Amino acid sequence: MINVCLKNLKKNKEDLDKNGFCVFKQALSREFLNYVEKEVLRFSWSNIGKEEVNVIKTENKCILSSSHNLVDKIRIFELFYENDYFHNFFEYALGKKPNLNERINSSYFFKSRQSKEIKLHQDNAYFNLEDGINCLTFYIPVHKQNKKYGTIFYFSGSHLLGDLDHVPEGNIGASMCLENLKDLKNLRKHKVIYLDLAPGDIVVHNALVVHGTLGNPLNVLCEAFNFTLFGEFNKQNIIKYKKYKNNLKKFLLKKL
């Protein structure tokens, strides 16, 4: 089982409601994160070209960029979805139980220099849920992250803007990004918060808060992974989801 410690629930619920995200400090052990990293590395290098493992190829080497839908491939990611601590915080924060049958997002980001930054987006551009607030993604740094390299950042309170228009012109592994210049202008009203994270911290955000990640020009280790829960009565808009998948396929073909 995963030994997770989620403290200050009331404060984190307040932060989530106000800002669209919150941070649990020192919630997982470094030893556990080292184990997750080894499992993902083993799986990713063994399944290039066979699973949803994205790589960046240079003249003389192949670099891991991201791996996706890991819940279906690595047992430890199943345990995240089965963990009562995450279920209980979801219900405490949102007043609804999570859907334990659907697992729409479980990814690992290697964040090399070549991966570059992840552009501004809302997660619901990928999920296409009817209610982007009724959804929580848990983002977990495996290594230290800060403003110098690789960290995640948020436009505080931007979840109140609702669903915004996106286009598939982002990065491999994070293809969608904001399109509308008016939406980008509205974001100026929201404070940008760059997180300073240690291994074992857990960041939780809903699917509407606008966020991105910084690049890693120093090329230090700053990997991270995530998984997502959404409410038991929340539904995907299948028409929009299929449209997103078609756009994603075209995006990936352009990147070949």
N, C-alpha and C positions, 0 to 999 in steps of 0.2 A: 504493500500500500504506500501511497504518497504521504509523507509526513509534512503537512502544511500548517502554517500558523497564520491565521487571519485575525489581526487585532484591530481595535478602534473602529468597529463596524459602524457606529453611529456617525462618526466624523467622515468616514469614507463614503457612506451613503449621501451625506450632505454635499460632499465634494462632487460626487457623481451627478447629483441632481443639478447643481449649480454650474459646474464646469464641463460636464460630459465625460469626465474621467476621474479616477482616484488612484492612489498608490498605497499598496501594502508593503511596508519595509520589512526586510529580513524574514520573508515568509517561507522560503525553501533553503535547504542546505546546499553548500557548494559541492559537497560530495555527490548529492543527488543530481545536480546539474551536470557534473562531469560525466556521470553515467548516461544521462540523456544525450549529451554531445557525442559520446563514443558510439552509442546505438545509431544515431542519425548519420554520423559519418560512415559507419560500416554499411548501412543500408544505401545511402546516397551513392557512394563510389561503386557499389555493386550493381546499381540499377539505372545507370545513365543510359538513356535511350529506350528503357523498358517501362519506367514509371514516370511520374510527374516530377522529375529532377531536372532543374534548369541549370545550365552551365554557360560559362563565357569562355570562348576559345580565342586565344591569342596566337601569335606566330609559333610560339614554342611550348605552350602548355594549355591545359584545360583546368578551369577554375570553377568550383561549385558556387552557384549563386543562390538557389533556394530549392526546397523540396516541399511538396504539397500533398494533402490528403493522407497524412501520415497515420491518422487514426485507423485506417484500414490496413496498415502495413506493419506498424510497430506497437507492440503490446502496451508499452508505457504510456502512449498517447490515449489508448482506451481508458487507462486508469484515471487520467485527468477528467474525462467525461463522466466517469463513474464516482468521482470523489464527492462525498456528502458536504464537505466544507464549501466547495464551489456552488453546489446546489443550494445550500442554505443561504449563502450570501446573495445569490441571485434572487431568491424568494424574499429575503429581507429587504433588499434594495429596491426591487421592482414590484413587490406585492403579488407576484405570479410565480408559479412553478416552472422550471425549465422543461423543455421538450427533451426527453431522454432517449428518443428513438431516432432523431435526426442529428447528424454531425456534419455541418456544412463547411467547416474550416479548421484545418490543423496543419500548420506550416512551420518551416524552419528557415531562417534567413542567415546566410553566411557573411554577408556584409563586407566583402573585400573592397579594395580600392576600385576595382573594375565594375563592381555592382552599382556604384554611384548612389545618389540619394533616391529615396522614394518620394515621388511628387505628391502634391496635396490631393487628398481624396477623402471620401466617406466610405466606410466599409459596405454600406448598403448598395453602393454601385456594383458590388460583386454579389451580395446576397439577394437583393431584390425582395426583401421582406415587406409585408404590408405595414408593419410597425417597426421602424428602425430604432426606436427607443427601447422597445421590449426585446433587447438583445444585448449581450455582454461578451466582449472579447477580452481574454486574459493574455497579456503580453509579458513575456518573461525573459529578461536578459540573462544570458549565460556568462557574459563577461561584463566588466565595467563599461558604462556608457555615459558620455557627457557631451557638452556642446562642442568640444574639440573633434569628436568623431562618433558617428553612428547612432546618436541617441534619437529617441522619438520625441516629437513636439506636437503641441495642440493649440488650436485657436479656442481659447476658453469660452464656453457658452455657445459655441457655433452650432451645437445640436439643435438649438431653438430655431435655426433657419429652415429646418425641414430638409427634404430630399433636394439635392442640387443636381444640375446637369453634368454629366461626365462624358469623356471620350476615351477610347482605347489608345492612348498615346503616352503611357507612363513608362514603366520599366518591366523587363522580364521578371515575372513573379509578382508584379504589382502593376498590372497593365492600365488600370483606370485612373484618370486624373480629372480635375475640374476643368470645365470648358468655358463657362460663361464669364466674360469680363466683369459683368455687373455683380455676379456672385463673388468674384475675387475682390472687387471693390468693397462689398459689404463686409468682408472679413476684416477689413482695417479697423472696424469698430470693436473687434475682439482681440484681447491681449494674447500674444504668442507666449507659450510657456514651454521652455526647453527643460527636459527632465535630467537630473543627475542620478543615475541608477547604479546600484551595486548588484553583483550576482545574488540571486535569491529574492530580490524585490519583485513584486507583481503589479503591473499596471492594468487597470480595468477600464474599458471605455465602451460606450454604446456605439451603435452602427451609424449614427448621424454626425457625431463630432468630427470636424475637419482636422486632419492630422497628416503628418509625413514623417520621414526620418532623414537625418543628415547623412551626407556621404562620409566616407572613411579615408581621407587623404593620407593619413599616417599608416594605413594598412595594418593596424593592430587588431588583435582578436576582439571583436565586439558582437558576437553572434547572439541571436535571440530567436525565440519561437512563440507561437500563439495557438490558441484554440478558442472556439466560440460556442456559446449556449444561447438559444433563443426560446421565448415563451411557448408553453405547450399549446396555446391557441393561436399563436402567430403563424402566418402562412407565407410561403414564397409566391410572388406573382410569376407564374410559370411563363407567360408570354414575354415579360421583361427579362426573365432569367435566360430564356432561350436566345433572345436578341443579344444579351451580353455575351453568351457563349459563342455565338456566331462572330461577333465583333472581336472576341478574344482570339478565335482561330485565325482571322485575317491578320490581326496584330502580330501573332507569333510567326505567321508565314513571311511577313515583311522583315522580321528579325533574322530569318535564316540566311 
